């Protein structure tokens, strides 16, 4: 999508127009940005590392949360 050089705030701005939810591993995102001003749901995956092997166990909870999370809401999995 050409978003490689974007920062989180830019990601959120771009994502609002194309997605219903923003999934991230950045635990500090809600402290760095006022997420309520972005009209998008945010789900923060919590794992020991960002390695795929550590993120895989979070997928079932993510799949349950996606249909329930509302715009401007932040959930941590």
Biotite code that builds the C-alpha atoms (Angstrom):
import biotite.structure as struc

atoms = struc.array([
    struc.Atom([0.000, 0.000, 0.000], chain_id="A", res_id=1, res_name="UNK", atom_name="CA", element="C"),
    struc.Atom([3.070, 2.223, 0.100], chain_id="A", res_id=2, res_name="UNK", atom_name="CA", element="C"),
    struc.Atom([2.787, 2.888, 3.826], chain_id="A", res_id=3, res_name="UNK", atom_name="CA", element="C"),
    struc.Atom([6.296, 1.676, 4.752], chain_id="A", res_id=4, res_name="UNK", atom_name="CA", element="C"),
    struc.Atom([7.614, 5.082, 5.805], chain_id="A", res_id=5, res_name="UNK", atom_name="CA", element="C"),
    struc.Atom([4.496, 6.123, 7.758], chain_id="A", res_id=6, res_name="UNK", atom_name="CA", element="C"),
    struc.Atom([4.341, 6.691, 11.502], chain_id="A", res_id=7, res_name="UNK", atom_name="CA", element="C"),
    struc.Atom([1.448, 5.471, 13.692], chain_id="A", res_id=8, res_name="UNK", atom_name="CA", element="C"),
    struc.Atom([-0.528, 8.724, 13.494], chain_id="A", res_id=9, res_name="UNK", atom_name="CA", element="C"),
    struc.Atom([-0.245, 8.657, 9.719], chain_id="A", res_id=10, res_name="UNK", atom_name="CA", element="C"),
    struc.Atom([-1.220, 4.962, 9.672], chain_id="A", res_id=11, res_name="UNK", atom_name="CA", element="C"),
    struc.Atom([-4.353, 5.730, 11.649], chain_id="A", res_id=12, res_name="UNK", atom_name="CA", element="C"),
    struc.Atom([-5.325, 8.622, 9.389], chain_id="A", res_id=13, res_name="UNK", atom_name="CA", element="C"),
    struc.Atom([-4.896, 6.468, 6.284], chain_id="A", res_id=14, res_name="UNK", atom_name="CA", element="C"),
    struc.Atom([-6.529, 3.412, 7.857], chain_id="A", res_id=15, res_name="UNK", atom_name="CA", element="C"),
    struc.Atom([-9.735, 5.280, 8.783], chain_id="A", res_id=16, res_name="UNK", atom_name="CA", element="C"),
    struc.Atom([-10.700, 5.636, 5.137], chain_id="A", res_id=17, res_name="UNK", atom_name="CA", element="C"),
    struc.Atom([-10.029, 1.981, 4.254], chain_id="A", res_id=18, res_name="UNK", atom_name="CA", element="C"),
    struc.Atom([-10.526, -0.212, 7.328], chain_id="A", res_id=19, res_name="UNK", atom_name="CA", element="C"),
    struc.Atom([-12.868, -0.695, 10.268], chain_id="A", res_id=20, res_name="UNK", atom_name="CA", element="C"),
    struc.Atom([-10.136, -1.738, 12.729], chain_id="A", res_id=21, res_name="UNK", atom_name="CA", element="C"),
    struc.Atom([-6.454, -1.024, 13.277], chain_id="A", res_id=22, res_name="UNK", atom_name="CA", element="C"),
    struc.Atom([-4.517, -3.946, 14.796], chain_id="A", res_id=23, res_name="UNK", atom_name="CA", element="C"),
    struc.Atom([-1.146, -3.168, 16.338], chain_id="A", res_id=24, res_name="UNK", atom_name="CA", element="C"),
    struc.Atom([1.423, -4.472, 18.804], chain_id="A", res_id=25, res_name="UNK", atom_name="CA", element="C"),
    struc.Atom([2.347, -0.924, 19.915], chain_id="A", res_id=26, res_name="UNK", atom_name="CA", element="C"),
    struc.Atom([1.314, -0.855, 23.576], chain_id="A", res_id=27, res_name="UNK", atom_name="CA", element="C"),
    struc.Atom([2.154, 2.851, 23.824], chain_id="A", res_id=28, res_name="UNK", atom_name="CA", element="C"),
    struc.Atom([-0.098, 3.917, 20.955], chain_id="A", res_id=29, res_name="UNK", atom_name="CA", element="C"),
    struc.Atom([-2.922, 5.076, 23.223], chain_id="A", res_id=30, res_name="UNK", atom_name="CA", element="C"),
    struc.Atom([-0.446, 7.199, 25.212], chain_id="A", res_id=31, res_name="UNK", atom_name="CA", element="C"),
    struc.Atom([1.074, 8.752, 22.079], chain_id="A", res_id=32, res_name="UNK", atom_name="CA", element="C"),
    struc.Atom([-2.185, 9.623, 20.276], chain_id="A", res_id=33, res_name="UNK", atom_name="CA", element="C"),
    struc.Atom([-5.710, 10.628, 21.168], chain_id="A", res_id=34, res_name="UNK", atom_name="CA", element="C"),
    struc.Atom([-7.274, 7.564, 19.587], chain_id="A", res_id=35, res_name="UNK", atom_name="CA", element="C"),
    struc.Atom([-10.823, 8.831, 20.118], chain_id="A", res_id=36, res_name="UNK", atom_name="CA", element="C"),
    struc.Atom([-10.267, 11.416, 17.374], chain_id="A", res_id=37, res_name="UNK", atom_name="CA", element="C"),
    struc.Atom([-9.740, 8.622, 14.850], chain_id="A", res_id=38, res_name="UNK", atom_name="CA", element="C"),
    struc.Atom([-12.984, 7.046, 13.689], chain_id="A", res_id=39, res_name="UNK", atom_name="CA", element="C"),
    struc.Atom([-11.579, 3.520, 13.807], chain_id="A", res_id=40, res_name="UNK", atom_name="CA", element="C"),
    struc.Atom([-11.479, 0.648, 16.287], chain_id="A", res_id=41, res_name="UNK", atom_name="CA", element="C"),
    struc.Atom([-8.028, -0.165, 17.674], chain_id="A", res_id=42, res_name="UNK", atom_name="CA", element="C"),
    struc.Atom([-6.944, -3.571, 18.943], chain_id="A", res_id=43, res_name="UNK", atom_name="CA", element="C"),
    struc.Atom([-3.576, -3.870, 20.656], chain_id="A", res_id=44, res_name="UNK", atom_name="CA", element="C"),
    struc.Atom([-2.116, -7.374, 20.605], chain_id="A", res_id=45, res_name="UNK", atom_name="CA", element="C"),
    struc.Atom([-0.203, -8.203, 23.776], chain_id="A", res_id=46, res_name="UNK", atom_name="CA", element="C"),
    struc.Atom([2.532, -10.793, 23.449], chain_id="A", res_id=47, res_name="UNK", atom_name="CA", element="C"),
    struc.Atom([6.039, -11.182, 24.893], chain_id="A", res_id=48, res_name="UNK", atom_name="CA", element="C"),
    struc.Atom([7.578, -10.151, 21.539], chain_id="A", res_id=49, res_name="UNK", atom_name="CA", element="C"),
    struc.Atom([6.461, -9.216, 18.024], chain_id="A", res_id=50, res_name="UNK", atom_name="CA", element="C"),
    struc.Atom([7.642, -12.573, 16.699], chain_id="A", res_id=51, res_name="UNK", atom_name="CA", element="C"),
    struc.Atom([5.025, -14.557, 14.851], chain_id="A", res_id=52, res_name="UNK", atom_name="CA", element="C"),
    struc.Atom([5.440, -17.478, 17.238], chain_id="A", res_id=53, res_name="UNK", atom_name="CA", element="C"),
    struc.Atom([4.485, -15.183, 20.157], chain_id="A", res_id=54, res_name="UNK", atom_name="CA", element="C"),
    struc.Atom([1.650, -13.468, 18.257], chain_id="A", res_id=55, res_name="UNK", atom_name="CA", element="C"),
    struc.Atom([-0.045, -16.665, 17.036], chain_id="A", res_id=56, res_name="UNK", atom_name="CA", element="C"),
    struc.Atom([-1.675, -17.416, 20.422], chain_id="A", res_id=57, res_name="UNK", atom_name="CA", element="C"),
    struc.Atom([-3.370, -13.973, 20.332], chain_id="A", res_id=58, res_name="UNK", atom_name="CA", element="C"),
    struc.Atom([-5.221, -14.727, 17.079], chain_id="A", res_id=59, res_name="UNK", atom_name="CA", element="C"),
    struc.Atom([-8.269, -16.512, 18.581], chain_id="A", res_id=60, res_name="UNK", atom_name="CA", element="C"),
    struc.Atom([-8.921, -13.563, 20.924], chain_id="A", res_id=61, res_name="UNK", atom_name="CA", element="C"),
    struc.Atom([-8.380, -11.142, 18.044], chain_id="A", res_id=62, res_name="UNK", atom_name="CA", element="C"),
    struc.Atom([-10.923, -12.966, 15.891], chain_id="A", res_id=63, res_name="UNK", atom_name="CA", element="C"),
    struc.Atom([-13.453, -12.794, 18.743], chain_id="A", res_id=64, res_name="UNK", atom_name="CA", element="C"),
    struc.Atom([-12.787, -9.094, 19.359], chain_id="A", res_id=65, res_name="UNK", atom_name="CA", element="C"),
    struc.Atom([-12.958, -7.885, 15.742], chain_id="A", res_id=66, res_name="UNK", atom_name="CA", element="C"),
    struc.Atom([-16.745, -8.198, 15.304], chain_id="A", res_id=67, res_name="UNK", atom_name="CA", element="C"),
    struc.Atom([-17.383, -6.659, 18.745], chain_id="A", res_id=68, res_name="UNK", atom_name="CA", element="C"),
    struc.Atom([-15.008, -3.700, 18.888], chain_id="A", res_id=69, res_name="UNK", atom_name="CA", element="C"),
    struc.Atom([-16.582, -0.323, 18.111], chain_id="A", res_id=70, res_name="UNK", atom_name="CA", element="C"),
    struc.Atom([-15.148, 2.708, 16.345], chain_id="A", res_id=71, res_name="UNK", atom_name="CA", element="C"),
    struc.Atom([-13.088, 4.943, 18.635], chain_id="A", res_id=72, res_name="UNK", atom_name="CA", element="C"),
    struc.Atom([-12.672, 2.020, 21.087], chain_id="A", res_id=73, res_name="UNK", atom_name="CA", element="C"),
    struc.Atom([-9.331, 0.573, 22.129], chain_id="A", res_id=74, res_name="UNK", atom_name="CA", element="C"),
    struc.Atom([-9.121, -3.093, 23.183], chain_id="A", res_id=75, res_name="UNK", atom_name="CA", element="C"),
    struc.Atom([-6.112, -4.948, 24.418], chain_id="A", res_id=76, res_name="UNK", atom_name="CA", element="C"),
    struc.Atom([-5.789, -8.690, 23.700], chain_id="A", res_id=77, res_name="UNK", atom_name="CA", element="C"),
])
